[in-house]
Amino acid sequence: MASPLRERTHQTESDRLIAPGHDFGTVTDQISKIVLQRKTPKGWWLGFVLAFSVLQLLFLAIGYLLFEGIGVWGVRIPVGWGFDIINFVWWIGIGHAGTLISAILLLLRQEWRTSINRFAEAMTLFAVACAAFYPIFHTGRPWLAIYWLFPYPNTMGLWPNFRSPLIWDVFAVSTYATVSALFWFVGLIPDLATLRDRAKSKPFKIVYGILAMGWRGSARHWHNYETAYLLLAGLATPLVVSVHTVVSFDFAVGVVPGWHATIFPPYFVAGAIYAGFAMVLTLAIPLRKFYGLEDFITLKHLENMAKVMLATGLIVAYGYMMEAFMGWYSGNPYERFMIWNRMTGPYWWAYWSLILCNVVAPNLLWIKNLRTNVPFLFGISFVVSIGMWLERFVIIVTSLHRDFLPSSWGMYAGTRFDWAAFVGTLGLFFTLLFLFVRFLPAISIFEMRTILPGAAVPERDDE
Amino acid sequence: MKGRLPGTPEIYGLMAQFRTPEEVVVAAHKVHEAGYRIVDGYSPYPIEELSHALGVHHSPLPRLVLAGGITGLLAGWGLEYWAAVIEYPMNIGGRPFNSWPSFIIPAYETTILFAACVAVLGMLALNGLPEPYHPVFNVPAFALATRDKFFICIEARDPKFDRTGTRKFLESLGTTDVYEVEH
């Protein structure tokens, strides 16, 4: 480059977004090498085979569920929503970080998003795929769910009830899945063209060639492309807040104490971003380690993600505080009983573990030494994921299991088929991620080129 | 080239290669000032200044996307109104058939859905993609346009194009190489 490291010469190691010494060529080669290398690394096979084996549990769980019926799950009145909804909310929440990184941080010109947006978007898509499994199968007879869920002119002349939050959810989640997939694919087009031009083997050339659709990096094309990319970011931005808002309406619109709260939408959205960044960290740390991407996913990225986690974690903590406060302040005996039952009832362990994971643990991120300690971040990302799962467990189960009439109280626990389905979706998620990392560039190559020193061209004043 | 229609130029155009983004933008300005109009620049990442230098300023895409969004809003709302008021009216807890506050969310989602689909399909349509064949790929060095090199191609259809004159002009722009692009 003419002027390497023009603006970034005096940056410390923990402060840079890309290691020094890279140019357009090396960035391209290093990222595309992961996909184009002939020999698949042994570690990849190990991880893939493990994930794929775990995925078989999902098929087993679905097969038995369809054969026997919903009774194989632990849901019994009064707890009619169990693992299915807990896991649905957990997975869909994880997806939100991907959209926040790709859309909101793009609009806010946060350059550090550039090396993590691609796989975070992939994570979004795969998390939504895992989430979609639960509502579809908890209908019991998913082949009938088409007319329960989607408005289409069927021979029975039936239409869904658009006043129901469950139908809102169908629209919110399917739009979210579609827009995320479009955004992801549009971002991939120039990189697919790079892979097409750099692939050595014929089948790779053909497949990437078809997917790249003849992209040639024309200035006229880039002009429309950039416009479309920004518009998509603008369109995905309201989705970041609306999807989990609509999910929270599934609860908040009902009259169950513990669900019927106006704080739910913002508190759910913050929780979603919190959980999502934890998952991005869980994925980014091994990815950069095993593929030697420390030059592109630097300590700065990890620290920034930790900061987002800290901020959203504090919002979530505020949500818990307000729930407890309103339980007391409302003066409503059912609300008061609900919050007291959460803290001291039979599920007290879930509530206090959740406080430990989601309120106490993230506060450690105030300390810079911990925020930049990679093994610690890896550990805390798991703590947060577990905490967010417990949050949904607490919200759903403790609100339902002791409702208005003590005669109808009950207890809930997931059966082995609940657990098989949950672990199975983890298998699905990681199987898809392993395939993604093997066949598509995990870091956006063309966007990495734009943040290199020397990439920006000063606009000329016309003489 | 065999099979060429009478009246079409012998080659597709002339292509010049550049090493840095600054060089290609400066060259693009000169090409535009020299009066060439059927020209395209190629770069491995979006360079706003390059498209500006070639005289590309406005994209019709935002208007299309706005139209798509409005269509989505009307389609979503229309669907809800038609289903809940005309085709299948049901008394749900005494709410009016046209329960507009409840209808906001699906209509809002279809607005975003339609707009996003128009943004993607519109971008592809305006760019003429997918495009299975394009002459620029006949230049072997053009594979670097998706890696680290920058190109400008003046098409032979341009009225000012002259096979030797244009080549000389391109060579004067500080290019590393000038290639003839076959059809």
Interface residues (C-beta under 8 A of the other chain):
Chain A: M1 A2 D23 F24 G25 T28 D29 P151 G157 L158 W159 P160 N161 F162 R163 I167 W168 F171 A172 S174 T175 T178 V179 L182 F183 F185 V186 P190 A193 T194 R196 D197 R198 M213 G214 W215 R216 G217 S218 A219 R220 H221 W222 H223 N224 Y225 E226 T227 A228 L231 L232 L235 A236 P238 L239 S242 V246 F249 F446 E447 R449 T450 G454 A455 A456 V457 P458 E459 R460
Chain B: T20 P21 E22 V25 V26 A28 H29 D40 G41 Y42 S43 P44 Y45 P46 I47 E48 E49 L50 S51 H52 A53 L54 V56 S59 L61 P62 V65 G76 L79 E80 A83 A84 E87 Y88 M90 I92 R95 S99 S102 F103 I105 P106 Y108 E109 T110 I112 L113 A115 A116 C117 A119 V120 G122 M123 L124 L126 N127 L129 P130 E131 P132 Y133 H134 V136 F137 F142 A143 L144 A145 T146 R147 D148
